[in-house]
Amino acid sequence: MLNRRKFLELSAFTGSLLSLNKKSWARASAANKPIVISTWDFGKDANTEAWKILGAGGKALDAVEAGVKIPEADPKNQSVGYGGLPDRDGRVTLDACIMDHLGNCGSVMCLEHIMHPISVARLVMEKTPHVVLVGDGALQFALAEGFEKINLLTPESEKVWKEWLKTSKYEPKINIENQLYDKKPTSYLDASQVYDLAGGPNNHDTIGMVAMDANGNLSGACTTSGMAFKMHGRVGDSPIIGAGLYVDNEVGAATSTGVGEEVIRCVGSHLVVELMRQGYSPENACRKAVERIVKRNPEKAKTLQVGFLALNKKGEYGAYAIQKGFTYAVKSSSEEKIIPGKSMV
């Protein structure tokens, strides 16, 4: 039996160990924040803009909004915002959502004529009692908040749409840059079968971004013009909280890209965060979510792409996709790079 003196000595020793562990964890966390990660190669420019805020000690919420506005305004990017490829009726409809470290969130779906749907989504979060506004209601709200009404359909995207109308063939299979040039077939998809929904090898369907600021708070944003030549009114995973984006400030944040219908079916980004809560690393959490999609329908998975990207509270990040070709961008005080995401094939 411990006497009082030995008990106090043991308590002091245990307390010192706990203190050291906390300090070590704090140092590890501090070394990896602030940090911002985003989907695809074009995420690098978005990260650069986000870093202007993060590097100056600003909030992650402000950073992710500013970051994704870069591809939203880029007419050369035919899958996000201005210049996005239209639906089958020739209408450019945009989807976006945003979420902060307190669980506040806002979303717009099927929004037309507005350059920056992510900023409208943020105002839905901050100025209304709702989470989601759609279609004409979202447009009315945006105009009332002072957003300018513009034509989002650029001549280049209109030309692609008119060419598509000649056959009106809708085959949303996959969107992988690398396989357009790799002539070697894979077990999942032959390169000759690749159908690029975004009209070119350097375009993809979404930008998802998550960030942690100097205070250790997380936020995320996701924005897209969706699948090219979709049915009017179609909405994918990007603006759906829990599917295209999810943030839990105790655990981490995740976002997704690819065929949104499959992400919605497993509430993918929420699943990734919950797997991180169970102790999985960001990469392994993304991998488990991808495996769940493939397991549900292995044959269907051979002709589609889904990828997840995640960041935990320690500043660790990782990604995983069904098919090869998914890339993501990272920016912190110690690194700035584009990384090929791991995949099942």
Summary of the structure (lengths in Angstrom):
residues: 345
radius of gyration: 21.4
end to end distance: 59.3
largest distance: 88.9
contacts: 1322
relative contact order: 0.16
helix: 37%
strand: 21%
